[in-house]
Every structure is written in C-alpha cells, then in structure tokens.
Amino acid sequence: MSYRDYSYREIITKAVCGKGRKLTKATNYVDPSNRPSSVLGCWIINHAYHAKEKDKECIEIHGTYDINIWYSFNDNTKTEVVSHTVQYCDEIILSSKDDQCFGNEYDVIAKVIQQPNCLKCNIDGKGNKIAVEVEREFVVKLIGETKVNVKVEPVQPIGYEQHQHHYQTSKSDEFIKGKRN
C-alpha cells in the first residue's frame, strides 16, 4: 500500500505558533540645560524597533524614540526645546503557544498597537528634571513550521466532459436560485 492509498495527507507549512500582547508604561527623566519653570508641550517622535525571539516563551522588542519637550525657564521669560533619545527593551511573554510546532527556527512578527505616547509631563519634585510618563503597546506572533492533516477524497470514475458539465450546471443553478457560497 503506497502513501497515495491513505485518506489523509500530512502537509508541512508555516503557521502562527505563539501570540502575545503587552502594554508598557514607563517614566523617563529628561535633564534640560536650564531649570524649567513650566512645561509647554511634549511630543514623541522617531519611534523605531525590532523584535527577536529570546526563548520559546518570550519575545524581546528593542527600540528607541525621541522625546521633545518645549519648556519655559528663567521665571517664564524664555523658552527652549530639549530633545532626549530613549532606548528600551520590552519582554513579551507568549500568552498562547502551540506545542505542535517543530524545528528550531522561528520568524517573529511584531506590530505596534499603540505608538509611544506621552501620558503626563511634569517638572519633578526637585525642580531640575522633567518626568515624562510614556505608554506603548505591542502584539507579537511567533511563526514556525507545523503539520496539517488533510482528508483526501477518492477520485470518482467520472469523465472529464461529465465533470465539466456537472460543475457548470450546478454553479449556474446556484446562481439562478440566489445561493451564495
């Protein structure tokens, strides 16, 4: 009996083998060149990141972003913009994992759900630094090889012309009767 005689086939394919999601809140401190009197605005730009598999249960995302703060100083008589680059590393634990994946090589897909965003920007208690509360959120997927079993229907001893006629008739009948697939 050959493998063609069986009613199921094993197909090896790539599939999502794990998923995870994480919302991170962090406070970054920016040290301006002058003692701030008040914060006039804060925005975050230039976000860049890359993801890699740390182990079979965790994905690491390394990234950077720039914090720009417009502030006043010298008793609110002058203004300045200070820029500060932040580096971060987020570890995302996979919340669902398929143990049917095999092999040691995985692809990692990371998608930003929430770009780094300023939640709060205040002058800290000592008055010489600015505290910026930032949130960001990622979804990650681990892609690996797995097996899929597919049922194989036996070939019917029907001629090509009969098969084509049957296919065309059944499709046109469904269309006329308003059936949809």
C-alpha distance (Angstrom), angle and dihedral (degrees) to the residues before:
residue distance angle dihedral
M1 . . .
S2 3.81 . .
Y3 3.78 127.3 .
R4 3.80 88.4 -101.8
D5 3.80 90.6 66.3
Y6 3.82 93.2 64.9
S7 3.79 120.2 93.9
Y8 3.85 94.2 -135.6
R9 3.80 132.5 56.9
E10 3.79 129.1 -160.8
I11 3.78 113.8 -132.6
I12 3.79 119.5 -167.8
T13 3.78 111.6 -147.8
K14 3.78 143.1 150.0
A15 3.79 116.4 -96.2
V16 3.79 141.3 160.2
C17 3.80 105.3 -78.7
G18 3.80 98.6 174.8
K19 3.81 142.0 12.4
G20 3.77 135.2 -164.9
R21 3.79 141.3 170.0
K22 3.78 132.9 -164.6
L23 3.79 137.2 -179.0
T24 3.80 112.2 -158.5
K25 3.79 127.5 -165.9
A26 3.79 118.4 -170.5
T27 3.80 136.9 169.6
N28 3.79 117.1 -135.4
Y29 3.80 123.5 -168.2
V30 3.78 120.8 -142.9
D31 3.82 120.4 -163.3
P32 3.83 109.0 -152.6
S33 3.80 121.5 -158.8
N34 3.84 91.2 -117.0
R35 3.80 130.7 44.1
P36 3.84 104.1 -96.7
S37 3.81 121.6 -125.0
S38 3.81 96.2 -173.7
V39 3.80 140.7 -12.9
L40 3.80 113.2 -114.6
G41 3.79 99.6 180.0
C42 3.76 145.3 -18.6
W43 3.79 131.2 -159.9
I44 3.78 136.4 169.3
I45 3.81 122.3 -138.7
N46 3.82 142.9 162.6
H47 3.79 98.4 43.8
A48 3.81 113.0 -177.9
Y49 3.81 129.4 168.0
H50 3.79 145.6 162.0
A51 3.79 130.7 -159.9
K52 3.78 132.4 -145.4
E53 3.77 137.9 172.9
K54 3.80 111.7 -98.2
D55 3.80 94.0 -177.3
K56 3.81 136.7 -34.2
E57 3.80 91.5 -73.6
C58 3.82 103.2 39.0
I59 3.82 140.2 51.2
E60 3.81 122.1 -158.5
I61 3.79 122.1 -147.9
H62 3.80 116.7 -164.0
G63 3.77 116.5 -168.0
T64 3.78 149.9 151.2
Y65 3.78 136.7 -148.4
D66 3.81 136.4 174.5
I67 3.79 122.7 -120.4
N68 3.81 114.0 -153.9
I69 3.80 117.0 -167.5
W70 3.78 125.1 -172.3
Y71 3.79 108.4 -157.4
S72 3.79 140.7 163.8
F73 3.78 125.7 -128.6
N74 3.79 140.7 174.1
D75 3.84 92.2 56.9
N76 3.82 92.6 -44.6
T77 3.82 93.5 -58.0
K78 3.82 97.9 114.6
T79 3.81 136.2 33.8
E80 3.75 135.7 -152.9
V81 3.80 140.0 173.3
V82 3.78 117.9 -130.1
S83 3.81 121.7 -165.4
H84 3.80 124.5 -157.0
T85 3.82 127.9 -179.2
V86 3.81 116.3 -141.7
Q87 3.80 124.4 -159.4
Y88 3.80 119.3 -160.9
C89 3.78 141.9 176.5
D90 3.81 119.0 -156.0
E91 3.79 120.6 -168.3
I92 3.78 113.3 -153.3
I93 3.79 117.1 -164.1
L94 3.81 112.6 -146.6
S95 3.79 107.8 -113.9
S96 3.80 93.7 -165.9
K97 3.79 124.5 32.1
D98 3.81 130.0 178.3
D99 3.79 110.1 -144.4
Q100 3.82 91.7 -165.1
C101 3.81 91.5 80.7
F102 3.77 114.9 103.3
G103 3.78 136.3 -164.4
N104 3.76 129.4 51.3
E105 3.78 101.2 -101.9
Y106 3.78 119.9 88.1
D107 3.78 133.8 172.2
V108 3.79 118.1 -137.1
I109 3.79 124.3 -147.3
A110 3.81 118.1 -169.4
K111 3.79 123.5 -175.2
V112 3.79 127.2 -173.0
I113 3.79 112.3 -126.5
Q114 3.83 93.7 175.6
Q115 3.80 119.6 21.1
P116 3.83 113.4 -139.5
N117 3.78 103.2 -72.0
C118 3.80 132.0 -175.0
L119 3.81 111.0 -118.2
K120 3.80 98.3 172.7
C121 3.81 135.9 0.2
N122 3.83 119.0 -169.9
I123 3.77 140.1 155.1
D124 3.81 106.2 -104.0
G125 3.84 123.1 -117.1
K126 3.81 95.0 -92.7
G127 3.81 91.2 52.3
N128 3.78 99.1 -131.3
K129 3.83 102.1 88.6
I130 3.78 135.0 49.1
A131 3.82 118.6 -130.9
V132 3.81 115.5 -148.5
E133 3.82 119.4 -168.5
V134 3.81 110.1 -153.4
E135 3.81 132.8 -175.3
R136 3.80 129.8 -164.0
E137 3.80 133.7 169.6
F138 3.81 133.1 -157.8
V139 3.79 138.1 -174.8
V140 3.80 117.4 -156.0
K141 3.80 133.3 -167.7
L142 3.78 127.6 -165.1
I143 3.81 112.5 -148.0
G144 3.81 119.8 -160.0
E145 3.77 142.9 150.5
T146 3.78 119.9 -80.0
K147 3.80 139.8 161.2
V148 3.77 126.1 -107.2
N149 3.81 122.5 -166.0
V150 3.78 114.5 -143.6
K151 3.78 125.4 -169.4
V152 3.78 113.8 -126.1
E153 3.80 117.7 -149.1
P154 3.81 116.2 -143.7
V155 3.78 116.0 -106.0
Q156 3.81 111.8 -102.6
P157 3.83 116.3 -131.8
I158 3.78 92.0 -119.5
G159 3.78 125.0 135.7
Y160 3.77 122.0 -115.4
E161 3.82 93.5 -113.7
Q162 3.82 93.0 49.4
H163 3.82 90.4 48.2
Q164 3.81 92.5 50.5
H165 3.81 91.9 47.1
H166 3.83 91.7 48.4
Y167 3.82 91.5 48.5
Q168 3.81 94.4 48.0
T169 3.81 93.2 45.1
S170 3.79 95.3 48.7
K171 3.82 93.2 46.3
S172 3.80 94.4 48.8
D173 3.84 90.7 45.9
E174 3.80 90.7 53.1
F175 3.81 90.9 48.1
I176 3.81 93.2 50.2
K177 3.81 92.9 46.8
G178 3.81 90.9 49.4
K179 3.80 96.5 -115.1
R180 3.76 116.6 155.9
N181 3.77 130.1 -159.8
